[in-house]
């Protein structure tokens, strides 16, 4: 009886190996893991800026005023405290997330070491305001910019980002002076990049 049981077990194991095809395991891919390119994302810097701190703003009070445009003083994001290891990174996507609490549309330009990222001629949205001109909901945007290998190298050498912002009159008439003066616009900057593990250096 025991011999019969061993024979059945041996036959079952033999059948299992006979039906297995090693190509199903894609051993070549395991031996050469060239497809391992993890995508990395981490915030680089962030800031919140009041309109009154970065523009010349002569109006006061709750009187509606017509403002065609306001240009912010240049803002610098220092990067000296954030040392980034760019080895193994041949390209990158810079992600800029903004929250606009002003009643005006806007445009921005971010630059470093000769590379510029412009939000474009199509203005980004203003916050939603009520009939009295007060903000009831902020506007949020997220834009992505592709960097090539040369841009990535320059980013690794950069000590700061330079940011310029211009606000433009929204489609709905004038804005309330105090609302605009106390409004803020915030930026968060990060990156996403595939990493070539065979080029990565610790």
C-alpha positions, 0 to 999 in steps of 0.5 A, a space after each residue: 500500500 505504501 509503495 502505491 502511495 509513493 508511486 502516486 505522489 511521485 507521478 503527481 510531482 513529475 506531472 507538475 514539473 512537466 507542465 511547468 514552463 520556465 519561460 512563464 517566470 520571465 527569468 530574463 527580466 529577473 536577471 536584468 531588472 532594467 525596468 525598475 524605474 520608481 517614480 519619486 515625489 516630494 515637496 521642495 518648497 512652499 510659501 504663502 504671500 499676502 498681496 499687501 506684502 508684495 505689491 504697491 497697493 494705495 487703496 484702503 477700505 471696503 470701496 470697490 476699486 478697478 484694478 487692471 493689474 498688479 505685479 508682485 515683487 520678485 519672490 525667492 524660494 531658497 534651496 540652500 537647505 535642501 540638498 538634492 541627489 540628482 544621480 540616476 535622474 535623466 528627466 523630471 516633472 516639476 509640479 507647481 500647486 497654487 491656491 489663489 484667494 484673491 479676487 483676481 486672475 493671475 499668471 506666474 513665472 518660476 525660473 532657476 539657472 536659465 530655465 523658466 516655467 511660465 503658467 502661460 498667456 491663458 490666465 489662471 482663475 480668480 477666487 469666486 466672489 459674492 455680489 458684494 465682492 467678498 471671496 467665498 471660495 479659493 481657486 486651485 490649480 496644479 501645473 506640470 513642467 517637463 525638465 530634460 537632463 540639462 535642466 535637471 543638472 541645473 536644478 541640482 546646482 540651483 540655490 533658489 527658485 525665482 518667482 514672479 506673479 502678476 494679478 489681472 482684473 477678473 471678468 466681474 467688475 471692480 474688487 473690494 480694496 480691503 479684500 484684495 489687500 488682505 488676500 493671499 496666494 500660495 505656492 507648493 513646488 515639488 517634483 516627480 522623476 523616474 530614477 535609473 537605479 543603475 546610475 544612482 549613486 549614494 
